[in-house]
Amino acid sequence: MTPWEYAVAASSVETIHATFMVAYFVGIPLLFFHRWPRVSRVYAVYAVSFVIFSQGSKLLWGHCFLTPLAGELWHRSGSAIAANEWFTVRLSNLVFHSAPSHRIISWIGDAFVLVTAIGAVLRLRSHADRHPSSQKDAIGAAPAVVPLTAGVHLNEKAWRES
């Protein structure tokens, strides 16, 4: 590959990275407001997947797996772009002409993970509340509801007869 092709590949990885992040952050309200249930459901799956990949990458490499991939491509292109810097820092510098520290970025990311977890749980609860028939056992039948008092009366009768 030529240096120009490496630069195009690095730019593509950065664009995909930005698209994933924007979709994640912009869609978070869908976890809490269910005006479009199907869209909310699809976004909930996307958000949970995003968090799993993000947190897994953070545990393995200390940052997103796309950062070293883009960095290596930028390095091979011969570009002066800071290949080892986090994408969020470079994006913030580009947009705001300043950048938060890695620690602040991690805290903000962790806060969004918490918001995602809360939203996903609320999304699942609201689905279960609206669709009680979806709560089925392994055979596919809805669980039987046995009145609590039925056992008490049987036991009292058996106790009185003994």
MOZIZI-V577549 format. One record per backbone hydrogen bond with DSSP energy under -0.5 kcal/mol. CO is the residue of the C=O (numbers start at 1). NH is the residue of the N-H. Records with the same first field share a line. If there is no record, write none. Layout:
# MOZIZI-V577549
CO=NH, NH
This chain:
# MOZIZI-V577549
2=6
3=7
4=8
5=9
6=10
7=11
8=12
9=13
10=14
11=15
12=16
13=17
14=18
15=19
16=20
17=21
18=22
19=23
20=24
21=25
22=26
23=27
24=28
25=28
26=29
27=30
28=31
29=32, 33
32=34
35=37
36=40
37=41
38=42
39=43
40=44
41=45
42=46
43=47
44=48
45=49
46=50
47=51
48=52
49=53
50=54
51=55
52=56
53=57
54=58
55=59
56=60
57=61, 62, 63
58=62
64=67, 68
65=69
66=70
67=71
68=72
69=73
70=74
71=75
72=76
73=77
74=78, 79
75=78
81=83
82=85
86=90
87=91
88=92
89=93
90=94
91=95
92=96, 97, 98
93=97
101=105
102=106
103=107
104=108
105=109
106=110
107=111
108=112
109=113
110=114
111=115
112=116
113=117
114=118
115=119
116=120
117=121
118=122
119=123
120=124
121=125
122=126
123=127
124=128
125=129
126=130
127=131
131=134
132=135
134=136
135=143
137=140
141=137
144=146
145=147
147=150, 151
148=152
149=153
150=154
151=155
152=156
153=157
154=158
155=159
156=160
157=161
158=162
